[in-house]
Amino acid sequence: MQLFQKKIDKSTPIPLYFQLKTILLNDIKDNCFAVGDAIPTESELVEFYHISRSTVRQAISELVQEGWLIRKASKGTFVTKPEQNSSYIRSFEPFYQQISRLGKTPRTELIDLSVVTPTSEIAEKLNLKPDQKVISMFRRRFADDIPMVTFQNYIPYDLCSFILSYDFKSYSLYELLMTNPETQIANTKTIVSAMNATSEDIELLNVKVNAPMLYFHNISTTSEGVIIDYAFAHYRGDLNKFEFDGSPKYYP
């Protein structure tokens, strides 16, 4: 079977469920499985990859949620097609996962990765002492070679220096942070606003003057309340739309 020619690498920090999910998704996109075909059973995947059943279930569940697979009681799990609303990007989903789910090829350009003395504003937001450094990371991300978004992250160096040894063309910042108990993100507060493109947006994202932009400001904290990431993202308004799921609350 074509699927079993691909391996899971347990030496990398990339979660096992995500590696399996990527294998399955790539095989679907490469037409190794046609719409209507059954994928291998949970037991077959557990046995071949030597991973837990919960890992397999998480990978399959995400593909079901994203519309690539469908479960049929007492029959198995089958390949299907994502619905039209899959063109939405879901909040807090890793970028390369978002773009892959939409059937496009993601690519990251690392423009800057450096250890710097933060401005007083950044130091205050991260609750840093005057002599503490931050990691400044600035990236531009593409879908099928079309620039979609820029990311600026400020991360406390003392806690996160381990990330500097990784290639961020291949690795997700948040997934790396989740591999370390001290830097695992438990909560992210996001402020979204609509603004016109800046001169930097015009240059890096190939948008016109006064083009609409979606600006995301994220503050991510650990379960202990430590701010682990202070970030800004500039999304093209003409190519990005977001899907937020939540339960309405009643206020009298």
HELIX and SHEET records of a PDB file:
HELIX    1   1 GLN A    2  GLN A    5  5                                   4    
HELIX    2   2 LEU A   16  LYS A   29  1                                  14    
HELIX    3   3 GLU A   42  TYR A   49  1                                   8    
HELIX    4   4 ARG A   53  GLN A   65  1                                  13    
HELIX    5   5 GLN A   84  SER A   87  5                                   4    
HELIX    6   6 PHE A   95  ARG A  101  1                                   7    
HELIX    7   7 SER A  120  LYS A  125  1                                   6    
HELIX    8   8 TYR A  157  CYS A  160  1                                   4    
HELIX    9   9 SER A  161  SER A  165  5                                   5    
HELIX   10  10 LEU A  173  MET A  178  1                                   6    
HELIX   11  11 SER A  199  LEU A  205  1                                   7    
SHEET    1   A 2 LEU A  69  LYS A  72  0                                        
SHEET    2   A 2 GLY A  76  VAL A  79 -1                                        
SHEET    1   B 2 ILE A  89  ARG A  90  0                                        
SHEET    2   B 2 PHE A 242  GLU A 243  1                                        
SHEET    1   C 6 PRO A 106  VAL A 116  0                                        
SHEET    2   C 6 VAL A 134  ALA A 143 -1                                        
SHEET    3   C 6 ILE A 146  PRO A 156 -1                                        
SHEET    4   C 6 ILE A 227  ARG A 236 -1                                        
SHEET    5   C 6 PRO A 212  THR A 221 -1                                        
SHEET    6   C 6 ASN A 187  ASN A 196 -1                                        
END                                                                             
